[in-house]
Amino acid sequence: MGKAFRSTGGTTMTRRVVRVSVGGVVALLLASWLMMNLERVPVHRREAPQAEARRNPWLAAERFTVRMGGRLTRQSDARILDRLPAGATLLLDRQRPHVWSAERLRRLLAWIEDGGYLIAVAELPGVDDPLLDTLGVRRLEPSPATAAQWSPVLQVTLPGAARSPTIDASGHLLQADGRQPVWSAGQPGFGRQILHFDIGRGHLTLASDLDEQLSNRRIGEREHAELYWTLLGRYSGTPQPEVLLLSRLQMPRLGEWIWQHAWAACVATATLVVLWLWRIVPRFGSAQAEAPPARRELREHLAAVARHQWRSGGLAVLLEPAREHFRNRLGQRQPAIAAQPAETWAAALAVLSSQPVGRIAAALAGRVATANAFTDAMRTLQELERHL
């Protein structure tokens, strides 16, 4: 009985080993077949734009530029137009007519002449564009009947280029009426979509719809990215271009500008305002007893009237009683002089008091226009009265 039991256990173990071995061989053969006949390929799936892509419509262009070996920097401060780096590449977006001035536009064209490269997206028809107006370029809005005859794609042929990139056709066209472009691209028989100018040692490319073609949504369609990189490779002058993108240009607010250029004056003004408020704002303390009502005297009333006349410019009104008083005293003490014509009083009183005739004449009948003249006349009348 013991031997039969051992023989059965050995047979079961042998079958199990065989099944495991056969299964392993089959699995190995299946894996080998799969490795030789299947290929791992990437699958592209379009997802909804994330927060960064919604905030920056040029995000795909930035990453494409970096992937190709260049660099794209985005700025929104319009003052960068006043200090453009020499020989750089500038990509100018729409919505910019409010930042142009005659001097700024002149400096931009001079920067291009010195070797800079500008790619500018033309403003929509009906929107002011001083840059295009300076170059004599008009923007056209074709009729629906004319647009229906266009091809949906446009082939851009650059002089000397190995191939011609294909882009979407735009509904906004450009027409050069002044300076003529070196080359252009557009629908045959209609206006142009791209105009390229050589200005001095630099270059200028005007495009009617480049901002849409290089946007996150459409840069991967047709050959928009290839056209963008071909332009940079041809005219930037370097295999690793550094592009300065000016998008959504804004001028600094008045408060920001004042704080940046006059922060010391702002701090001083704020300090003075605080001190002024500290001085004039009433500070409440314990209530004080009211002073008992006092009877006003006549001299207080007269003094108040005199202060009012002094502050309101009525100096002649205050001086006239003093002159009348002096004339009365003159008649009492020097009747001989008082009996003479008033025009001769100044000379007679000058002999009597040894004072200048002009000063005496001004005190007796001169015009009083200033406080100094008033006080001088009062002083002269008092001195004359002492010599009577």
HELIX and SHEET records of a PDB file:
HELIX    1   1 GLY A    2  ASN A   37  1                                  36    
HELIX    2   2 ALA A   51  ARG A   55  1                                   5    
HELIX    3   3 LEU A   59  ARG A   67  1                                   9    
HELIX    4   4 ALA A   78  ASP A   82  5                                   5    
HELIX    5   5 PRO A   97  VAL A   99  5                                   3    
HELIX    6   6 ALA A  102  GLU A  113  1                                  12    
HELIX    7   7 PRO A  130  LEU A  135  1                                   6    
HELIX    8   8 PRO A  144  ALA A  147  1                                   4    
HELIX    9   9 LEU A  210  GLN A  213  1                                   4    
HELIX   10  10 HIS A  224  TYR A  235  1                                  12    
HELIX   11  11 LEU A  254  HIS A  261  1                                   8    
HELIX   12  12 TRP A  263  ILE A  280  1                                  18    
HELIX   13  13 LEU A  298  SER A  312  1                                  15    
HELIX   14  14 LEU A  315  ARG A  333  1                                  19    
HELIX   15  15 PRO A  335  ALA A  339  1                                   5    
HELIX   16  16 ALA A  342  THR A  344  5                                   3    
HELIX   17  17 TRP A  345  SER A  353  1                                   9    
HELIX   18  18 VAL A  357  ALA A  365  1                                   9    
HELIX   19  19 ALA A  371  HIS A  387  1                                  17    
SHEET    1   A 7 ARG A  71  ASP A  77  0                                        
SHEET    2   A 7 GLU A 242  GLN A 250  1                                        
SHEET    3   A 7 THR A  89  LEU A  92  1                                        
SHEET    4   A 7 TYR A 117  VAL A 121  1                                        
SHEET    5   A 7 GLY A 202  ALA A 207  1                                        
SHEET    6   A 7 ARG A 192  ILE A 199 -1                                        
SHEET    7   A 7 TRP A 183  GLY A 186 -1                                        
SHEET    1   B 2 VAL A 137  LEU A 140  0                                        
SHEET    2   B 2 LEU A 173  ALA A 176 -1                                        
SHEET    1   C 2 VAL A 153  GLN A 155  0                                        
SHEET    2   C 2 THR A 166  ASP A 168 -1                                        
END                                                                             
